[in-house]
Amino acid sequence: MRSPVARSSLVALSLGHFFTAALVVTRTDLVMSATSVLANAVAQVLPVRSVRHPLGAPEVTISQYWHPRHHDDPAHRWLRGLVAAVDFAA
């Protein structure tokens, strides 16, 4: 038997940017799923609260891709290194 939460789960809206979704949440009875880092940041500037997802979430792999002509570009190497150093699990 499925849980009551799973039975009532429904995607009501799909938006192109997380902050737009956060604004929608402040003006409706909808909820959104987000990483804890994003949810906590949004909760600091908007009248929303961050709670743990009742169904959990799968692990997400973050990858970087770029055009081969930029492989040796110093600015691109710097940016890729900066992104790779970010602790997304925080």
C-alpha positions as a LaTeX table, in Angstrom:
\begin{tabular}{lrrr}
\hline
Residue & $x$ (\AA) & $y$ (\AA) & $z$ (\AA) \\
\hline
Met1 & 0.00 & 0.00 & 0.00 \\
Arg2 & 1.32 & 3.45 & $-0.92$ \\
Ser3 & 1.70 & 6.12 & 1.73 \\
Pro4 & $-0.88$ & 8.94 & 1.92 \\
Val5 & 1.81 & 11.42 & 0.94 \\
Ala6 & 2.72 & 9.45 & $-2.19$ \\
Arg7 & $-0.93$ & 9.07 & $-3.20$ \\
Ser8 & $-1.56$ & 12.80 & $-3.03$ \\
Ser9 & 1.71 & 13.87 & $-4.67$ \\
Leu10 & 1.15 & 15.89 & $-7.82$ \\
Val11 & 3.24 & 18.24 & $-9.92$ \\
Ala12 & 0.98 & 21.27 & $-10.25$ \\
Leu13 & 3.47 & 23.65 & $-11.82$ \\
Ser14 & 6.87 & 23.54 & $-13.48$ \\
Leu15 & 8.93 & 26.73 & $-13.67$ \\
Gly16 & 12.24 & 27.65 & $-15.24$ \\
His17 & 13.89 & 29.22 & $-12.19$ \\
Phe18 & 14.01 & 28.25 & $-8.52$ \\
Phe19 & 13.37 & 31.76 & $-7.24$ \\
Thr20 & 10.18 & 32.04 & $-9.28$ \\
Ala21 & 9.01 & 28.80 & $-7.65$ \\
Ala22 & 9.87 & 30.19 & $-4.21$ \\
Leu23 & 7.78 & 33.30 & $-4.92$ \\
Val24 & 4.86 & 31.12 & $-6.05$ \\
Val25 & 5.09 & 29.21 & $-2.74$ \\
Thr26 & 4.72 & 32.47 & $-0.79$ \\
Arg27 & 1.47 & 33.31 & $-2.58$ \\
Thr28 & $-0.25$ & 29.90 & $-2.85$ \\
Asp29 & $-0.80$ & 26.68 & $-0.92$ \\
Leu30 & 1.76 & 24.88 & $-3.13$ \\
Val31 & 5.08 & 23.48 & $-1.91$ \\
Met32 & 8.38 & 22.96 & $-3.68$ \\
Ser33 & 11.25 & 20.52 & $-3.40$ \\
Ala34 & 14.74 & 21.97 & $-3.21$ \\
Thr35 & 18.14 & 21.21 & $-1.80$ \\
Ser36 & 18.58 & 22.07 & 1.86 \\
Val37 & 21.09 & 24.79 & 0.97 \\
Leu38 & 18.62 & 26.48 & $-1.38$ \\
Ala39 & 15.63 & 25.99 & 0.92 \\
Asn40 & 17.45 & 27.47 & 3.91 \\
Ala41 & 18.67 & 30.45 & 1.83 \\
Val42 & 15.15 & 31.14 & 0.54 \\
Ala43 & 13.74 & 30.84 & 4.07 \\
Gln44 & 16.06 & 33.67 & 5.16 \\
Val45 & 14.60 & 36.16 & 2.65 \\
Leu46 & 11.01 & 35.01 & 2.06 \\
Pro47 & 8.18 & 34.11 & 4.44 \\
Val48 & 8.58 & 30.34 & 4.00 \\
Arg49 & 10.06 & 27.58 & 6.11 \\
Ser50 & 12.31 & 24.69 & 5.22 \\
Val51 & 11.34 & 21.16 & 6.28 \\
Arg52 & 12.74 & 17.73 & 5.47 \\
His53 & 11.08 & 16.06 & 2.48 \\
Pro54 & 8.84 & 13.24 & 3.78 \\
Leu55 & 9.82 & 10.85 & 0.98 \\
Gly56 & 13.53 & 11.57 & 0.96 \\
Ala57 & 15.48 & 12.42 & $-2.16$ \\
Pro58 & 17.90 & 10.57 & $-4.40$ \\
Glu59 & 21.57 & 11.50 & $-4.47$ \\
Val60 & 22.37 & 14.04 & $-7.18$ \\
Thr61 & 25.56 & 13.99 & $-9.24$ \\
Ile62 & 26.84 & 17.39 & $-10.34$ \\
Ser63 & 28.93 & 17.40 & $-13.51$ \\
Gln64 & 30.66 & 20.07 & $-15.56$ \\
Tyr65 & 30.73 & 20.16 & $-19.34$ \\
Trp66 & 32.37 & 22.67 & $-21.66$ \\
His67 & 33.31 & 23.05 & $-25.29$ \\
Pro68 & 36.73 & 21.52 & $-26.13$ \\
Arg69 & 38.07 & 24.87 & $-27.39$ \\
His70 & 37.82 & 26.20 & $-23.82$ \\
His71 & 39.66 & 23.28 & $-22.22$ \\
Asp72 & 42.99 & 25.12 & $-21.89$ \\
Asp73 & 41.60 & 28.64 & $-21.40$ \\
Pro74 & 42.96 & 29.96 & $-18.06$ \\
Ala75 & 39.70 & 31.72 & $-17.12$ \\
His76 & 37.67 & 28.59 & $-17.82$ \\
Arg77 & 40.11 & 26.43 & $-15.83$ \\
Trp78 & 39.82 & 28.86 & $-12.92$ \\
Leu79 & 36.01 & 28.80 & $-13.02$ \\
Arg80 & 35.85 & 24.99 & $-13.30$ \\
Gly81 & 38.22 & 24.70 & $-10.33$ \\
Leu82 & 36.11 & 27.10 & $-8.31$ \\
Val83 & 32.91 & 25.16 & $-9.03$ \\
Ala84 & 34.62 & 21.83 & $-8.31$ \\
Ala85 & 35.78 & 23.14 & $-4.90$ \\
Val86 & 32.26 & 24.00 & $-3.74$ \\
Asp87 & 30.91 & 21.63 & $-1.11$ \\
Phe88 & 27.39 & 20.99 & $-2.44$ \\
Ala89 & 26.66 & 18.59 & 0.40 \\
Ala90 & 26.74 & 21.40 & 2.97 \\
\hline
\end{tabular}
